[in-house]
Amino acid sequence: MSDQLTHIDEKGDVRMVDVSSKPDTERIAIAEGFIAMHQETLDLIVGGQAAKGDVLACARVAGVMGAKQTSSLIPMCHPLNITKAKIELRAVEAGERADGKVGIHVLSTCGVTGKTGIEMEALTGASIACLTIYDMCKAVDRGMEIMDIRLLKKDGGKSGLWMRDNERNED
């Protein structure tokens, strides 16, 4: 684990990191999220019966749009020329999770050829997809719970490959 925060300068002030001298490399990040809900809500979504329309299609588009807007939302993120953004959604039924929760699993994959990583864009994509599902279904299930937003994988740049399940992670 690194012991230096890159967004803090020697005086303790926040700053955007200067990446101008770094080479462009291909970078990818994959993040996930989960939104838990009542079984009846999941049934409405999967059956295409939600009052606001196709929840899954809207959440996919919103997740991509969110990934593209990350630098507008997170103050120290660099604006990136994203080359790939994909949101995959899967219904999770009873018995699939150890905690017994049902809902929608979100997988967000983002890519870029650039000087800095794309982890925040992948995490934002997953978050916005979950928030969109909540927004579209809150009228029938205000108790939905957004959880498990986390980075699964990042690759590229100086630090190379990092995977959540890899015990050799150094950061």
Secondary structure as the mmCIF struct_conf table of DSSP 4:
data_model
#
loop_
_struct_conf.conf_type_id
_struct_conf.id
_struct_conf.beg_label_comp_id
_struct_conf.beg_label_asym_id
_struct_conf.beg_label_seq_id
_struct_conf.end_label_comp_id
_struct_conf.end_label_asym_id
_struct_conf.end_label_seq_id
BEND BEND1 GLN A 4 GLN A 4
TURN_TY1_P TURN_TY1_P1 THR A 6 HIS A 7
STRN STRN1 ILE A 8 ILE A 8
TURN_TY1_P TURN_TY1_P2 GLU A 10 LYS A 11
BEND BEND2 GLY A 12 GLY A 12
STRN STRN2 VAL A 14 VAL A 14
TURN_TY1_P TURN_TY1_P3 SER A 20 SER A 21
BEND BEND3 LYS A 22 LYS A 22
HELX_LH_PP_P HELX_LH_PP_P1 PRO A 23 ASP A 24
STRN STRN3 THR A 25 MET A 37
HELX_RH_AL_P HELX_RH_AL_P1 GLN A 39 VAL A 46
TURN_TY1_P TURN_TY1_P4 GLY A 47 GLY A 48
TURN_TY1_P TURN_TY1_P5 ALA A 51 LYS A 52
BEND BEND4 GLY A 53 GLY A 53
HELX_RH_AL_P HELX_RH_AL_P2 VAL A 55 LYS A 68
TURN_TY1_P TURN_TY1_P6 GLN A 69 GLN A 69
HELX_RH_AL_P HELX_RH_AL_P3 THR A 70 LEU A 73
BEND BEND5 ILE A 74 ILE A 74
TURN_TY1_P TURN_TY1_P7 PRO A 75 MET A 76
HELX_LH_PP_P HELX_LH_PP_P2 CYS A 77 PRO A 79
BEND BEND6 THR A 83 THR A 83
STRN STRN4 LYS A 84 VAL A 92
TURN_TY1_P TURN_TY1_P8 ALA A 94 GLY A 95
BEND BEND7 GLU A 96 ARG A 97
TURN_TY1_P TURN_TY1_P9 ALA A 98 ASP A 99
STRN STRN5 VAL A 102 GLY A 114
BEND BEND8 LYS A 115 THR A 116
HELX_RH_AL_P HELX_RH_AL_P4 GLU A 119 CYS A 137
TURN_TY1_P TURN_TY1_P10 LYS A 138 VAL A 140
TURN_TY1_P TURN_TY1_P11 ARG A 142 GLY A 143
STRN STRN6 GLU A 145 ASP A 155
BEND BEND9 GLY A 157 GLY A 157
TURN_TY1_P TURN_TY1_P12 LYS A 158 SER A 159
STRN STRN7 TRP A 162 MET A 163
TURN_TY1_P TURN_TY1_P13 ARG A 164 ASP A 165
TURN_TY1_P TURN_TY1_P14 GLU A 167 ARG A 168
#
